[in-house]
């Protein structure tokens, strides 16, 4: 179909009361044999699939809104909407709906239930509403039908809830339940199940308070045992009265508090176990039940928190050595559940809750519990500790720092946590992963406070590296004493990977603390032993650790790496990996690529000077050849430091003839990458710079003669490489004393006239100048003149000359483009 009048979007209302778009299509109406009636059909415009097939029920309330929207509720308790592209299409479908229901199309709502003004609706709400049938055995079916028919309509639900509440109907229904159960009236019990379930879906707090009262709640649960879909009834009441036992680990003196705990447990049981899993359309109809449980928990936490005697007894028994293990186990489980309940509190109430626990001594109590041998008790204590760390890590840090002033390192709380992480017996190290996350939170500088009087970061990190880091790194150091890990089983490797993850975090977020520790304890060398592990994930963790260190570009780390030749195990791992294209291969290449791209000079020189022979044959990536090129460029700059400084002067555009900016082509020439000149260039050894002027000037003279034969195209190119940076049409050679346009010469030399702008300078005039090493570079038709500063071995004379020499030494090419003429 291409008729845009019938083009619609189909929406359904989700559990969050938001409209979900189900697709776009074209709507039509027609008789559907399967549904036995006229129906609305929407087929997707993309593939023709059926998006909606809804029978137009005579009793369903359809509502037209905003001229292009039709909304209704299906019998399955969810809302649907059709949004039309055009008003005409909406009117056509609306007329069809009204025709089926026998209504006038001029109305906006098709049913009398909601076909009334707002004032009439509010008046009707204040009236008695629905008239409920008498609460008798023979009328249970009528009552069940009334409840079921009222649920789709919000207004009907409200009227039904008011009627049930005002007439005390729930207690009458529960009396009928006891009669039916005594008579074993299975049909009546099935009707009662539907009625009670419907009352839950009315979502009304006042009804819940009656149903969950002490005298009613067990009968309500009894009604929900007789699900018509089940062959045999459930035994929920039997479980609650005989199997489930309420344990008072500390006697609760307040009867209201005890009753509230009983009620909350039973209501939670109803929600989780008794009521059938709500459909996606019923979930929002039980929101009041969720709220009832939530506020009960808040009330319980508040009442326990206010009972100082209760909490005092709790912590006293927790830390008492005379308390037997079973009792302590119960106390810890209670405290864990108590903390879990606190997660429902508002932030300000949660602050008060944890402050109360802190004042009661929860951290010292946890320290005692964590030192016990019972695995279950320790697990519960770990969960409690995680609540505290997530809520307020600074409180935990302050406690452990104060504790260190009185106790040995072995019994510090944070060291107990590290030891439990290391000694986790779970093959998958589930507990160790949780504890590592807690340690990471504790050592994270992002959540540390800085006040006017003290800096928590400095104090705590100093404490941690002094008292705790040796405990954390002990398994790593013990397992890497030789060239291969001494233990390489899966569980040990997992543990070492966790430790490395935490150490890598420290490298990224801590400064001199971790740097001093790594360098002084030679940690990186030990870590790189793990690259020989049979477990790839552990070897990659070791590489990641080194990569983070290199990524800091810290020369202290770099000198440490070079001094101890720590690239060697990485190179070995790379070579042992062979030609396999895997994560190990990529990680190692990326590390070297980072060194090349970031031009880490010290590491580049170290790698090439020590490992080039092992890497020179690797040609499927250009990383190592690029490193070699970087290294050669460094060496060239080191051999000619004055040229390097000259280039920086030129790049800063100093000593120019005028302020005119370079043209685009000139910029391209000046910015030409040094990598363009790689192979085949002649590089003169440093000793060649001492050649006599006659040896150098003779080839220059011959070159200049050949130069005259060049065509005009070459001259255009040469103009771009003019020494002055100007676009002169011809090559220019000048040996004058001018401070802006000439090559440098000692002050004692005679000033010579520069060559004419239209022709090369006289080679003869250059021959009479003072010793000056001059070379010419030729490549691909490009000719450039490069001046090498005076490198006479008479250093004293050079120093004197430097004081007077104010001449600019212009060098249009980078050092790597300078190729000296060999004799």
N, C-alpha and C positions, 0 to 999 in steps of 0.2 A: 504494500500500500504506500501511496505517496501523498495521500490526503493529509495536509498538515492540521486540518481541523480536529482530527482524531488522534493526533500525536500527543502522547502523555508520558509522564514519569510516574513510576510506581514507588510508593514509600511505605515502609512499615515502622512502627514505633518500637524502639529497642528498650532494654531493661533500664537504661539511664534516662528514659523519657525523651530520647532524641530520635529524630526521624532519620532512618537509613534509606538511601537511594538503592532500589532493587533493579533499576534499569529503565531504559527508554524504549517505547514501542508504540503500537497503534491499537486503540481500543475498539471493540465491537460488542454487540449484544446479540444473543441468539439462544435458541433452545438447545440444551445439552442433555442428551438421553441419559447419560450416566448420573447426572445430578437431578434428573427429573424436574427440570424447570428452566426458566429463562435465566441466563447467566451473563456476567461481564467477562470478556476475554481480552487479554492484552498479549500480543505477540511482539517479541523483540524485533526492532528494526534492523539489527545487525545480522541475525541468523534465522529469524522466524520462529525461534523457540518460544514456548508458552511461559510468559512471566506471571500471569495471573489468570485463575479460573475461579470465579466467585459467583455462586448462585444468589440471585436477588431474592432474599427471604422477605415474605410479606410483613414480618414483625420486626425486622431489623431497622434501626433508626439511621437513615442516611442524612447527611448534612452538607449543604452547598455553602461554600465560603468564598468570598472575594471574587465571585463570578467565574473562576477557573479552577476551583478546588472542590472535590467531593470526598468526604471523610465518613467512615463508618467503622463499627466494631464487629468482628467476626465472632462466631460462637466459640472459637478456640481462645477467647480472651486476649485478642490483640487487635490493635487498630491499624487500619489501612487507609491510604489516601491516593487519589489520582489527581495529578497536577496537569492540567491541559495547557497546550500551547496557545489555543485560541478559545475565546468565550463561546463561539458558535458550537464547537465540538462539545464543550461542557454542557451547554443547554440541551443538545440532542440526547446525550446519555442521561441527563437528569430527567428529561421527559419520559424516557424509556423506564427508568426506575419508578417514577411516579405512576406510570401506566400500570406496571405490575402490582404496585401496592394500592392502586385506586386512589391516588392523591392528586390534588391540584398542583401542576408544575410551578405555580407561582410561589409556593411555600419554599422555605429554605431548609426546613427540617420535616422529615416525612412522618414521624411518629408522635403521638400525643404525649408520650412520656416526657419528652423534652420540648414539645411544641408549646412553649409558654414563655412569657416575658420573665426577665430577671426578678422583678418584684414578685410575680406569681410563684416563681421557683422558691424564693426565700420564704414566702408565706407558707408554701406547701411543706418546706423543710421543718418549719416550727409546728406543723400539725402532727397528729399521731402517726401519719404515714401509712405504711402497709398494715393490714390487719392480718395477724398471724392466725393460722388454724389452731384449734385447741390442742394442747400437748397431750395427745392420747395415742395409744398403740395403733389404732386403726387410721390415724391421720398422719403417721410418720412419712408415708410416701408423698402425700401432698406437701408436707413441709420440705422434704428433700427437693421436690420439683421447684418449689418457690425459691429456695436458696440458690439452686442451679440457674434459674432463669434471671435472678437478680444480679448475678456476678458480672455479666457483660456490660451493664450500664452503670456508670459511676453514681448517677442519681438514685437508681434503685438500690445499689449497695448501701448508700447512705441511709435511705429510709429503712432498709432491713436492719442495719446495725442499730439504729435508734429504737426500733420496735423490740429487738432482742434485749437491748440494754434496759429499756424502761419497764418491761414486763417481767424481769428476772427470769427470762426464759431458759438461760443456761442451766440453772439448778434443776428446773423441771425436766429438761432433756436428760440430765445425768441421772435423775430418779428413774426415768423410763429405761435408761441403759441398765441399771441394776436389775430392774424387773425382767427385761429381755434376756439378760445373761442368766438369771435364775431359771427362766423358762426355756433357755437354749433356743430362743427365737432367732434363728440365723438371718432370716430376711429382715427383721426389725433391726438387728445389729448392723447389717450392711447399710440400711438407710441412715442409721445414726452415724456411721463412719462418714458418709457423704455430707451429712449436716454439719458435723464438727469440723471437717476439713474446710467446708464452705465458710464457716464462721472464722476460721484462721485467715482465710483470704479476704475477709472484710477489713482486715488491717486496722483494727481499732484498739487503742490502748486500754480503754475502760473495760472492754470485753476480756482482754488478756489478764487484767488484774483479777477478774472473777475466776477465769479458767485456771490460773496458776496459783490460786490461793491454796492453803494447806489442805482444806477439806475437799477441794475439787480436782486438783491436778492429777491424782492417780486415776480417777474415773475418766478424765479426758484422755489420758494415755490408754486406758482400757478401751474406749470407743475406737481409737486409732489402731487397735490390734486387729480389727475385723475388716480388713481390706477385701472388697468383693473380688478383686483380681487374684487373691491367694486362696489356695485350697484349704489351708489350715491357718488359724490365727497365729499371730506372733505372740511372744512371751515377754513383752517389755516390762510389765509390772513385776514379774518374777525376777528378772535381772536386777531391777532397781531395789527391790526389797531384800533379796537374798545374796546376790552375787556382789553388787556394788556396796562397799562398806565405807562409811565416813570415818576417817581417822582424825582425831584431834591430837596432833603432835604436841601442841601446847594447849591445855584446857581453855576453852573460850567461855568466859563467864557471861557474856552478853547474849541473852536468848534471841534478841532481834537479829544480831549478826549471824548466829548459828542458823536461824530460819532462812535468812537471805542467802547463805551459802548453799543450803539444801535446794532452795527454789532455783537458783541460778544453774546448778548442776543439772537439775531435771529439765529445765527449759532448754538448756543447751543440748541435752540428750534428745528432746523432742525435735529440735531443729535439725540435728545431725543424723538421727537414726530413725525416728518414728515417722515424721512427715515424709511423703514421697518426694523425691528430688523434683523441685519445681521446674516447669518448662521455662524456656526463655521468656515467655509471655507472662508467667506467674511470678517470676523472681521479684519484680518491683512491687507485687502485692503483699510481700512478706517483709517489707522494709521496717514496719513497726515492731515486728518480732526481733529483728536484729537490734533495733534501738533499745528494746526492753532489756535484752541481755547486756548490751553495752553499758547502760546506766546502772544496772545491777552491779557489774564489776567495778565501776567507778565508786559506787557506794561502799562496797566491801573493802576496797583499798583504803578509802578514807577512814572507815571505822577501825580497821586494824592499825592504821598509822597513828590514830589518836589514842590507841590503847598502849600507853608506855610500858605498863607492866608486862603485857604480852610480848612486845618486842625485846624487852630486857631479858625476859626468861628465854626467849628464842636464841639470842646470841650467846647468852651465858651457857646454855646447854651445847650449842654448836662448838664452842671453844673448850669446853670442859673435857679433860682427858679421861674422866671417869665415865663419860657417856659411851654406851655400847654402840657397836657399828650399825646395828639395825636402826636404832633410834636416830643416830646421826644421819643415816641414809634418808629417813623420813623427814627429818628437819631440813636437809638440803633440798629435797624435792619440793617441800612446801615453800621454801624461800625462792626457788626457781619459778614456781607457779605464781607466787606473789609478785615477782619482778615482771613476769609475762603479763599479768593483769595490769601492771602499771603502764604498759604501752598504750592502753586505751585512754589514759589521762590527757588532759590538755597540757600544753607546755609548762604553764606556770605551776600547775598541780604536780607535774612530773618533777620539776625542780625541787619542790618541797619534799616529795617522796624520797628522792635519792639523797637529799641533804639529811633527811632523818636517818636513812640507812647508814650514811657515812658517819654521822655522829654516834650511832650505835656500835660502830666498829666492824662494818661488813668486810673491809679489806683485810684486817688482821685475821678475821674468821676464815676468809677464803684462803689465806696463806696456810692456815692449819689444815683445812680440808684438802687442798691441793697436795699436801705432803703425805696424804693417806695412800694406802695400797689399793683400796677398792676402786676399780675402774669406773663403775657406774657413778659413784659419789664424785669422783674427779670430773667425769663428763658433765654432771649437773653443775658443779662448781665452775667449770669452764663457761657454760652457758650464762651463768650469773655474771661472771667476769666480763663476758662480751657485752651484756647490757650496760655495765658500768663504763666500759671503754667507749662504746658508741655514744653514750649519753654525755660523758664529761672526761675526756682523756687527760685533761690537766689535773683533775683530782687524783687520778691514779699516779701520774708522774710525781706529783708533790708527795704522795705517800711513800713511793719507793725511794725517793731521794732522802727523805727524813729517816727512813728505815736504814739506809746504808750507813748512817752515822753511828748506829748501835749494833748492827748485826754483821756477820761475815757475808762475803759474796755468795757463798753456797746456798744460803737460806733466804736470799732476797726473793720477793714475790716475782719480779720480772724474770729472774733466773730460773725459778721453778716453772714458769710458763715455757721458757726456752727448752728446759730439760724435758718437759712433757711433749713438746713438739718433736724433739730429737728421738725420744723413746716410744713414740706412738707405735703400737703393735698392729694397727689396722694395715693390711696389705695395700690398701688404696690410700692410706695416710689421710683419711677424712678429717680426723681431729687435728693433725699437723697443719693442714691447709687452713683450718679455722684459726688456729693459734698464730700462724704466720700473718694472717690478715690483721689480727689484733696487734701484733708487734709492729707491723707496718704503720698502723694508725698511731701508735705511741711514738714512733720515731719520725713521724711526718712533720716537718717544720711548718707546713701550711696551717695546722690547727694549734700551733703553739702561741702563747700570749707574750706580748712585749709591754711591760709597764715602765713607768718612770724610774722605779727603783731597781728593777732587775729584768733580765731577759731570759725567759724560760728556755728558749732554744739553746743558748750558750750553756746554761747550767745543766740542763738535762742531757744534752749530747756529750758534754764532758763526763758526766756521770756514766752514761751508757758505754762510752768507749773505754772507760777505765774499769768498770765493774762487770760489764755484761758481754762485750764484744768477744772476749776470749772464749766464753761459753758457747756463743753462737757459732764461731768459726772452728771449734774443736773438731767436729766430725770431718770437716773439709781438710784441716791440717793433718789429721790422723790418717786420712785415706790417700794422701798425695805425697808420701815421703819418697817414692821412687818415680820412674819414668812412666809408669802406668798406674791406674787406680788399684790399690791393694784389694778392695772389695768392689765388685762391679755387678752385683745382683740388682734386680729391678727395684726393690724397696729402698736399698741404700742410694741408688741413683736418683730415685724420686726425692728423697730427703735432701741430697746435695743440690738438686735442682731448685728446691724451695729455698735453701740457704743462699744459693747464688742469686735467686730472684730478689731476695731481701738486700743482699749486698749491692746488687745493681741499682736498686732503688736508692740506697745510701750514696752511691757514687753520683747519682743524678741530683740529689737534694741536699747532701751535706757537703761541706767545703773542706777545710783543712783537717777536720777530724778523720774522715775516711782516707784522705790522702796520706796523712802521717801513718795511719794504721797499715795501709797497703804497702807503702814503701818500706817502713821499718820491719814489718813482718814478712815481706816478700810474698804477699798474698797472690799477686797476679801470676807469678811463676807456678805456684801451687795450683791455682785455678786452671791454668793451661795444660796441666797434666791430664785434666779431664777430657781434653780433645781426643785422647786416645781411647776413650770409653767405647764399649760396644753399643751403647745406647745413644742413638743420634740426638735425642732430645737433650741429653746432658752435655754432649759436646757442643751443641748449639747454644746452650745456656752459658758455657764458658766463653764462647766466641762473642756472645752478646755482652758479657761483662767487659771484655777487652775493648769491644767496639765503643761502649759508653765512655770508657776512659780516653780512648783516642779522640772521641767526639768532643771532649772538653778542650782540646788543643792547648793543654797545659804543659809548659816546657819541663816542669818538675817530673810529671808523668813520662814525658817523652825521653828525658835523660835516663830515667829509671828503666824504661823499656830497652833503650839502646845499650845501657851499661850491662844489662843482664841477658842480652840477645834473646828477648822474649818473642821475637817473630819466628824463631826457629821452630817451636812446636806447631805454630800455625802453618808454616810452610810444609812441615812434615805431614800434617793432617791433609793439606791440599794435595800433596803428591800421592799420599796413600789413597785418597779418594779416587785417584785416577781420572778416567774420562767420563765418570758417571755425572750426569747432569742432574743434580739434586740440590736440596736446600743447603747442605754443607758447602757445596761448590759455590753457590750463589752468595752465601753469607761471607765467605772468605774473599771472593772477588770484590764484593761491595766494600769491604774494609779497605782494601788496597785502592779501590777507585776513590774512596773518600779522601785518602791521603793525597792522591794525585789531584783531584778537583780542588781541594782546599789548599793545595800547595804547602803541605806541612814539610818545610825544607829539611829539618833535621831527620825526620823519619824517612823522607825520600832518599836522602844520601845514605842513610844506614841500610835501607833495604837493598839498594842497587849495589853498594860496595860489598855487602856480605852475602846476598842471596841471588844476584843476577844470573849466575850460571845455572841455578836451579829453575829459574823462571823464564829464561830467554826463549825457550822453545814453545811457550804458551802463546799461540797466535790466534785462537778462536775468539779472543777478546783483545782489545787494544790497550787494556789497562796497564800491563807491565811495560809495553813499549812506550806508552805515554809517560810512565814513571821514569824510564830511562832518559827520555827526552827532557823531562823536567830536571833531572839530575845534571845532564850535560849543559843545560842552560844555566843552572846554578854555578857549575864549575867555570863556565865562560865568564860569568859576572864576577866570580871570585878572582879569576886571573886578571881581570881588567876592572878593578873597582872604580877607577875614575870614569870609565865609559858608562858604568852603571849610574853614577851620579849625574853624568852629562845627560843621560837619557831621561832621568827624572826631571832635570831642569827643563829639557825640551818639552816634556809632557805637561809641565806646569806653565808652559808658554812664557817663560821669562826671556829677557834680552831679545825681544823680537824687534824687527825694524819698525813696525807700526802696529797699531791695535787692530788691524784688519783681521777678521776671522778667516779660517781656512775654508776653502770651497769643499763641497761634498766629496769630490774625487780625491782631494788631498787628505781629507779625514779618513777615507777608506784606505789610502796608502799608509798613513801613519798608524792606523789601527790594525793593519794586517797582522794576523796571528803569527807568532814566532814558530808555530808548528809547521807553517808552510815550508820552512827551510829545514829539511831533515837530512836526507841522504845526499851524498854527492858533493857536499860543500867542503871546500878546503879550509881547514882551520890551521892557522900558523901557530906553532908552539911559542910559548912566551919568549924563548931565547931569540926568535926571529925578529923580535921588536928591536933588537940591538944592531940590526943591519945598518950598514953605512948608507948615507943619503944617495951616493952614486948608484949602489945596487938597487935601491928602490926607485929612484927617479928615472932610470933608463927604461924599465918596462912601462912606466907611466907615460913617458914621451912617446914610445911606440904605440901605446894604447890611444893616446890623444890623436895621433896621426890617423889611426884606423877610425877613430870616432868621426873625423870629418867626412868620411864616406857614408856615414849612416843616412838613411832617408829621413824625410821630415816627420814621418810617423814616430820614429824613435825619438826625435827631438821633443815631440810633444810629451812623450812619456817621461823623458829626462827632465823636462821642466817641472814635473810634479815632485821630483826628488831633489830639487834645488836646495842648496845648503840653507838658504835664508828662509825657506818655507814659502817663498813667493812663486807665482806661476810664471817664471821666466821661460822663454821659448827655447833656450839653449842651455847646454851644460856650462857650469861656471866653476872655475878653480881660482882661488884667491889666496895669496900669502901676504897680506898687508897687516899693518899694525892697527887697523881699524878695530874698534871695540865691538862692533856689531856685525860686520860682514866678513871678517877674515878668519882663517884658521890661526890657531895660537902659534906664536913664535917667541923666543926669548927676547927681552927688551933690547939686548945688545945687537940683534940682527938689523940689517938695513931695511927700512920700510920700502916696499916695492909697490908699484902701481897695480891695482887689480886689473884683471883682464876685462875687456870690453863686454858689456852685457850681451852683445850678440855673438860672441865667439869665445872659445875656450881660452883660459889663461895661458900664458906662455910657459911651456915646460922649462925653458931655460931660466926664467926668473925663479922658478921653484928650485932649480938646482943651486942657485946662489944663496938660498935662504939658509938659516941656521938649521942644525939637525932636527928633523921633524919626520916622524914615521907616518907616512900617508899610504893608505891602501884603497883599492877600487874593488867594488863588488859588482859582479855581472851575473844576472840570471834571467833567463826567459826574455831577453830584450830589454831588461831594466838595468840601468847603470846608475850607481850612486857613489858619491865620493865620501869616504869616511876618514875622519882625522883621528889618529891615535895620539894621545898626548905624549909629550916628551918623557921617555922612560930612561933617560941617560943614567948610567950607574953612578954618576957623580951626584950623590944625594944632597950634599951641602949646597951645591950650586942650584939644585932644583928647589930647595927650600927658600933660598934667596930670591930665585925667580918668581916663586909663587907669591911672594909679598908684593911684587910690583905688577904681576900679570893680571890685568883686569879684562882681558879679551874674552869674548864669548866663544865657546867651542860648540858649534852647532852640529848635531848628529841626527839626521832625519830618520835613521833606521835603528831598530832595536839591535842589541848586540848579537843576537843569533843570526841576523842577516848580514853580518860583517864577515867577509871572506878575504883573507889576505892573499896577496899574490906570492906564490912561492918563487924562489929564484930559478 
